[in-house]
Amino acid sequence: MVPPVTIRVSEADFDVGAETAAILAHSKGIGGLASFVGVMRDNNDGSTVQAMRLEHYPAMTEKSLAAIVEQAQTRWSLMAVTLVHRVGELKPGDQIVLVLTAAAHRGDAFSACEFIMDYLKTRAPFWKKEITEHGERWVDARCSDDSAAERWSE
C-alpha cells in the first residue's frame, strides 16, 4: 500500500492541529509523528524584516516537492507525509512551512522530517524577497543549508 501523501503550496495559512489529526487518522499503526513548522522571523542578516514575498513556479515547485517526498519514502518506512508550503506575502510570526512525517517508529519519522526540510531549503524552487527598513532584497541561499543537505548524500 502506498502511504498517503499531501503536498500543498498555497497562500492560505494552515492549521497544524487539523493537519496532525488528518495524518493520525490514517492508521492506528503510527507510533511516531515528527513535525516541523517554519515561522517567519522579524530579522535576518542584521536587518529588521517587515515582510517577505515568497515566489514560485507552480508546476515546477510541486514536481520538486513530490520528488523530495518520494526520496524520503525510499529511505525510510513512512506511513504518511504532509508537506505544506506557503507563498505570497508573509509577515513576521506567520507560518511558512509544515512538514509532518508518520512512521511506526520515531527514528524513521524524525529522520524523514529533517531530510525533507533540509532538501526543501536547497532543492525546492522558491524565491524569497525581504522587505526591510533599508528596502527590498532577494535572499540568497546559505552555505549552512547546503551543508545540512550534504549529510544526506549517499
C-alpha positions as CSV (number, residue, x, y, z in Angstrom):
1,M,0.0,0.0,0.0
2,V,1.3,3.5,-0.9
3,P,1.4,5.8,2.1
4,P,-0.9,8.8,1.8
5,V,1.0,12.0,0.8
6,T,-0.4,15.5,1.0
7,I,1.6,18.2,-0.8
8,R,0.1,21.7,-0.9
9,V,1.5,25.1,-2.0
10,S,-0.8,27.9,-1.1
11,E,-1.1,31.5,0.0
12,A,-3.5,30.3,2.8
13,D,-2.3,29.6,6.3
14,F,-2.5,26.1,7.7
15,D,-3.9,24.6,10.9
16,V,-1.2,22.4,12.5
17,G,-3.7,20.7,14.7
18,A,-6.1,19.8,11.8
19,E,-3.2,18.6,9.6
20,T,-1.9,16.4,12.5
21,A,-5.3,14.9,13.2
22,A,-5.7,14.1,9.5
23,I,-2.4,12.3,9.3
24,L,-3.0,10.4,12.5
25,A,-6.5,9.3,11.3
26,H,-4.8,7.3,8.5
27,S,-3.6,4.4,10.7
28,K,-3.6,3.2,14.3
29,G,-0.2,1.7,13.5
30,I,1.5,5.1,13.6
31,G,3.9,5.1,16.5
32,G,5.7,8.3,15.8
33,L,4.8,11.6,14.2
34,A,7.6,14.1,13.6
35,S,6.8,17.7,12.8
36,F,8.4,20.9,11.8
37,V,6.8,24.3,11.5
38,G,8.8,27.1,9.9
39,V,7.9,30.6,11.1
40,M,8.9,33.9,9.6
41,R,11.4,35.8,11.7
42,D,11.4,39.6,12.0
43,N,15.2,39.8,11.4
44,N,17.8,38.5,9.0
45,D,21.4,39.3,8.4
46,G,21.4,42.3,10.8
47,S,18.2,43.9,9.4
48,T,14.7,44.2,10.6
49,V,12.4,42.3,8.2
50,Q,8.9,43.8,7.9
51,A,7.6,41.4,5.3
52,M,8.7,38.7,2.9
53,R,7.4,37.7,-0.5
54,L,7.7,34.0,-1.5
55,E,7.5,33.3,-5.2
56,H,7.5,30.1,-7.2
57,Y,6.6,28.5,-10.5
58,P,3.6,26.2,-9.5
59,A,4.2,23.2,-11.7
60,M,8.0,23.1,-11.2
61,T,7.7,23.6,-7.4
62,E,5.1,20.9,-6.9
63,K,7.1,18.5,-9.0
64,S,10.2,19.3,-6.9
65,L,8.3,18.8,-3.6
66,A,6.9,15.5,-4.8
67,A,10.4,14.3,-5.7
68,I,11.7,15.2,-2.3
69,V,8.9,13.3,-0.5
70,E,9.5,10.3,-2.8
71,Q,13.2,10.3,-1.9
72,A,12.2,10.3,1.8
73,Q,9.8,7.4,1.2
74,T,12.6,5.3,-0.4
75,R,14.9,5.9,2.6
76,W,12.6,5.5,5.5
77,S,9.4,3.4,6.2
78,L,6.8,6.1,6.3
79,M,3.1,5.7,6.8
80,A,2.1,9.2,5.8
81,V,3.6,12.5,4.8
82,T,2.1,16.0,4.8
83,L,4.1,18.9,3.3
84,V,2.5,22.4,3.2
85,H,4.5,25.4,1.9
86,R,3.1,28.9,1.8
87,V,3.8,31.5,-0.9
88,G,2.8,35.1,-1.3
89,E,3.2,38.0,1.2
90,L,4.1,36.9,4.7
91,K,4.6,38.9,7.9
92,P,6.8,38.2,10.9
93,G,5.2,35.4,13.0
94,D,3.4,33.9,10.1
95,Q,3.8,30.2,9.5
96,I,5.7,29.4,6.3
97,V,6.1,25.6,6.1
98,L,4.8,22.4,7.7
99,V,6.4,19.0,7.4
100,L,4.7,16.0,9.1
101,T,6.1,12.5,8.8
102,A,4.4,9.5,10.3
103,A,6.0,6.1,10.8
104,A,5.7,3.0,13.0
105,H,8.8,4.2,14.9
106,R,10.2,7.6,15.9
107,G,13.6,7.2,14.2
108,D,12.1,7.0,10.7
109,A,9.7,9.9,11.4
110,F,12.5,12.1,12.8
111,S,15.0,11.4,10.1
112,A,12.5,11.8,7.2
113,C,11.2,15.1,8.6
114,E,14.7,16.5,8.9
115,F,15.6,15.2,5.4
116,I,12.6,16.8,3.8
117,M,13.3,20.1,5.5
118,D,17.0,20.1,4.5
119,Y,16.1,19.3,0.9
120,L,13.3,21.9,0.8
121,K,15.9,24.6,1.7
122,T,18.3,23.6,-1.1
123,R,16.3,21.9,-3.9
124,A,12.8,23.4,-3.9
125,P,12.4,26.3,-6.3
126,F,11.2,29.1,-4.1
127,W,12.4,32.7,-4.3
128,K,12.4,35.0,-1.2
129,K,12.3,38.8,-1.3
130,E,12.6,40.5,2.0
131,I,11.2,44.0,2.8
132,T,13.5,45.7,5.3
133,E,14.0,49.1,6.7
134,H,16.6,49.5,4.0
135,G,14.4,48.5,1.1
136,E,13.8,45.2,-0.7
137,R,16.4,42.4,-1.3
138,W,16.4,38.9,-2.6
139,V,17.5,36.3,-0.1
140,D,20.5,34.2,-1.2
141,A,20.9,30.5,-0.4
142,R,23.0,29.8,2.7
143,C,26.1,27.6,2.8
144,S,24.8,26.2,6.1
145,D,21.7,24.9,4.2
146,D,23.9,23.2,1.6
147,S,26.0,21.6,4.4
148,A,22.9,20.3,6.1
149,A,21.6,18.7,2.9
150,E,25.1,17.3,2.1
151,R,24.9,14.9,5.1
152,W,22.1,13.0,3.4
153,S,24.2,12.3,0.3
154,E,24.8,8.6,-0.4
